[in-house]
Amino acid sequence: MKKVIIVFLLLFLTVISFGVNYINPVGPTLIPIAELLSSNISEEIPGLEVNLWRSVDEAISLLVTEQAQISLLPVTVGVKLAASGVDIKLAAVSMWNGFYFMSLEKGIVIIDDLVGTEVYTLQAPGQTADTILRGALESKGYEVGRDVTVVYVGGAEAVQLLASGKAKVILVPEPFASLAETRVQGVIRSMPIEDLWSSFNDEKIRIPTSGIFVSGNLDRGVVESFLLLYQQSMNLSLANREKTAQIVSEKMGGFPIPVLQKAMDTAGFLFLTAEEAKKETVIYLEKLRELNPELTGDVDLDALFF
């Protein structure tokens, strides 16, 4: 990573004249920045700060108060923020698909299998899986709260609830899906999020799960340099799995290293710039807005992309 950091240090020094704070959630999306986290960022890239957020509310607060200029967010969360008037743009998508239903007793094959169940999923309303789940239910005439109960918990907590039998169905991303397979006897992995999407859409697409959002007034050279740095870190992190798993495990409080290594194959990491990701992202957002405008907010799609 040292040679890579030196190259991008020169890039940043030519374009940056103020501090830039990048925020990233604690969880599977640490994998692409593991190589970056292994370096001494403050010394090697002056002006760039990397901080980790643990809740959507925390991330939103940092963006609204302009304490963060670049952020990794669930795409739907970033879109709703932009719709609410926060000046951010989608610069890239780095994680696609990657969520799975993990269940006991029976697999989740069609939407009707969820009726009468409690589905435990991550964080809070508005994350990618929650948004698609709501869209899928509404497309079949079901309602959250009436036909299906959605409960929001942390990823590790969801697995624990499944292991104890207190939960029968969870909808979680990697590496928590792989963790469930190693910790929960009789667990069934079924219906990935892209199949959930296909249950109410004829056009199959990759689901843009996590995106890099940037402040609308951030210098283009800074943004482009950061995207290059992020992409290079992702490439190196995925190539050096053992080291990456060790770094991410530490940041996640001792998450099992073998599970992290296994999950890298199914987590859906793929870096595409906003231009490259635009077609699938627009299809995704337009369909959600057609089903229920509250899922995306009144976002201006023409102004959303960096």
Sequence and secondary structure as in RCSB ss.txt:
>XXXX:A:sequence
MKKVIIVFLLLFLTVISFGVNYINPVGPTLIPIAELLSSNISEEIPGLEVNLWRSVDEAISLLVTEQAQISLLPV
TVGVKLAASGVDIKLAAVSMWNGFYFMSLEKGIVIIDDLVGTEVYTLQAPGQTADTILRGALESKGYEVGRDVTV
VYVGGAEAVQLLASGKAKVILVPEPFASLAETRVQGVIRSMPIEDLWSSFNDEKIRIPTSGIFVSGNLDRGVVES
FLLLYQQSMNLSLANREKTAQIVSEKMGGFPIPVLQKAMDTAGFLFLTAEEAKKETVIYLEKLRELNPELTGDVD
LDALFF
>XXXX:A:secstr
 HHHHHHHHHHHHHH  S EEEEEESSGGGGGGHHHHTS HHHHSTTEEEEEESSHHHHHHHHHTT  SEEEEEH
HHHHHHHHTT  EEEEEEEEES EEEEESSS   SGGGGTT EEEEESSTTSHHHHHHHHHHHHTT  BTTTBEE
EEE HHHHHHHHHHTS SEEEEETTHHHHHHHHSTT EEEEEHHHHHHTT SS    EEEEEEEETTS HHHHHH
HHHHHHHHHHHHHHSHHHHHHHHHHHTTS  HHHHHHHTTTS EEEEEHHHHHHHHHHHHHHHHHH GGGT S  
HHHHB 
